[in-house]
Amino acid sequence: MRTLYFDCSMGAAGDMLTAALLELLPEPEAFVERLNSLPIPGVRYNAVKAEKCGVMGTHIAVTVDGEEESHSHEHHHTHHHHHSGPREVAHLIDSLGLPDPVAGHVRAVYEKIALAESAVHGVPVESIHFHEVGTLDAVADVTAVCLLMEELKPENVVVSPIHVGSGQVVCAHGILPVPAPATLELLKDVPIYAGDICGELCTPTGAALLTHFAAGYGPMPLMRVQKVGYGMGKKDLPAANCVRALLGESV
């Protein structure tokens, strides 16, 4: 069985998951060109090599109108933000011309996020405004991961216990505890832990993507690993700041 294992010992964000999966492809550059052909307004994907704690991997920089807005592990964006509700996001997804299975995955991920935000803020789903995850760069991350999962076609997806970080995070609503409330809502019934690192390691986008695709959680299953991808975060931390994706065959 074709198995994909996500090592989330340093959490997860949409850009980190994108970069880790990209490294599993035989021709990642061609796939980046495909991503850049998507009609997401003003968005461009750039894959660059990055090193964390002596380990080489890929960092995905998503720019919107030439500015990199995607700050993994951060919520406080002081510049102009594209605030969107579920209806606006659904319209954007419909406009991308994605294959039906991929569009279904993207919609399902955003539905999970909307339900989590609704539960946390105590407002109806249709009244939700995606302060962090509804921006164009986050739509780009979710779409990229869903396209990559369709390309790789794993039959079984297993996710490690997720390191969420600790401390506080600044977001559109103010200063919140880590994991942020929406992230924690998304990670209910999932094995998570705080660890020693102060800061947000798992973002709402990362949590929604992982919980959508995961068939199970736990240690790496018995498998013959054929490819390994390292998706690097932006921050330099005491441990290698990356998501590691292992693709192989279950034994």
Order of alpha helices (4+ residues) and beta strands (2+ residues): beta-alpha-alpha-beta-beta-beta-alpha-alpha-alpha-beta-beta-beta-beta-beta-alpha-beta-beta-alpha-beta-beta-beta
